[in-house]
Amino acid sequence: MRKSAIVLMASAISVLAIPSAYAYDDIRSDWRHIQRDRARLHADQARLRDERSELRAAERRENWALRHGRFFQAWRAERLERREAADVRALERKVYRDRVDLAHDRADLRRDVRGW
């Protein structure tokens, strides 16, 4: 009787340990995802700052060319400004997606920690 109780208890402990081991793996993977998303967000924000400075430089070039009557240069600067503005909009969308991914991963981590 005593031996069967020990075996029953050991099997119950091992059965209960399996979900917690999976939860620990989920928590660890969520943590890695959060770290990856934070690094990606930081890099994208730095790229966005660079693109915005390039956009401001293109706007200054266009304004300078217009003030000095250099219309062909102004036209080329306007085209460059449009491309830079498109790059800025694309990076803003990417930063937004990174923030959403980070929020989802943080929510997953909270849910996994609560369920662990």
C-alpha positions in Angstrom: 0.0 0.0 0.0 2.8 2.4 0.9 4.7 1.6 -2.2 1.7 2.2 -4.5 1.1 5.6 -2.7 4.7 6.6 -3.4 4.4 5.5 -7.1 1.0 7.4 -7.4 2.5 10.5 -5.8 5.6 10.4 -8.1 3.4 10.0 -11.2 1.2 12.9 -10.1 4.2 15.1 -9.6 5.7 14.2 -13.0 2.3 14.8 -14.7 2.1 18.2 -13.0 5.7 19.1 -13.8 5.2 18.7 -17.6 2.9 21.8 -18.1 5.1 23.9 -15.9 8.1 22.9 -18.0 6.3 23.9 -21.1 5.2 27.2 -19.5 8.8 27.9 -18.6 9.8 27.4 -22.2 7.0 29.7 -23.3 8.2 32.3 -20.8 11.7 32.0 -22.0 10.7 32.3 -25.7 8.5 35.3 -24.9 11.4 37.0 -23.1 13.6 36.4 -26.2 10.9 37.8 -28.4 10.6 40.9 -26.2 14.4 41.4 -26.3 14.4 41.0 -30.1 11.5 43.4 -30.6 13.1 46.0 -28.3 16.3 45.8 -30.3 14.5 46.0 -33.6 12.4 49.0 -32.3 15.6 50.8 -31.2 17.3 50.2 -34.6 14.2 51.3 -36.5 13.9 54.5 -34.4 17.5 55.3 -35.1 16.9 54.8 -38.9 13.8 56.9 -38.7 15.8 59.8 -37.1 18.4 59.5 -39.9 15.7 59.5 -42.6 14.0 62.5 -41.1 17.2 64.4 -41.1 17.7 63.5 -44.7 14.2 64.7 -45.4 14.9 68.0 -43.7 18.1 68.4 -45.7 16.2 67.7 -49.0 13.7 70.4 -48.0 16.5 72.9 -47.3 18.1 72.1 -50.7 14.8 72.6 -52.5 14.1 75.9 -50.7 17.6 77.1 -51.4 17.3 76.3 -55.1 13.9 78.0 -55.3 15.2 81.1 -53.6 18.2 81.3 -56.0 16.2 80.7 -59.1 17.7 77.3 -59.9 14.5 75.6 -61.0 16.0 72.3 -62.3 17.9 71.8 -59.0 14.6 72.6 -57.2 12.8 70.0 -59.3 15.4 67.4 -58.6 15.4 68.3 -54.9 11.6 68.0 -54.8 11.8 64.5 -56.3 14.4 63.5 -53.7 12.2 65.0 -51.0 9.3 62.8 -52.2 11.4 59.7 -52.0 12.7 60.6 -48.6 9.1 61.3 -47.4 8.1 57.9 -48.7 11.0 56.3 -46.8 10.0 58.2 -43.6 6.4 57.0 -43.9 7.5 53.4 -44.5 9.8 53.5 -41.4 7.0 55.1 -39.3 4.8 52.1 -40.3 7.6 49.7 -39.4 8.1 51.4 -36.0 4.4 51.2 -35.4 4.4 47.4 -36.2 7.4 46.9 -34.0 5.5 48.6 -31.1 2.5 46.4 -31.7 4.6 43.3 -31.8 6.3 44.3 -28.6 3.0 44.9 -26.9 1.7 41.5 -28.0 4.8 39.8 -26.7 4.6 41.6 -23.4 0.9 40.5 -23.1 1.9 36.9 -23.9 4.6 37.0 -21.2 2.2 38.3 -18.6 -0.3 35.6 -19.5 2.3 32.9 -19.4 3.7 34.1 -16.1 0.2 34.3 -14.6 -0.6 30.7 -15.8 2.7 29.3 -14.6 
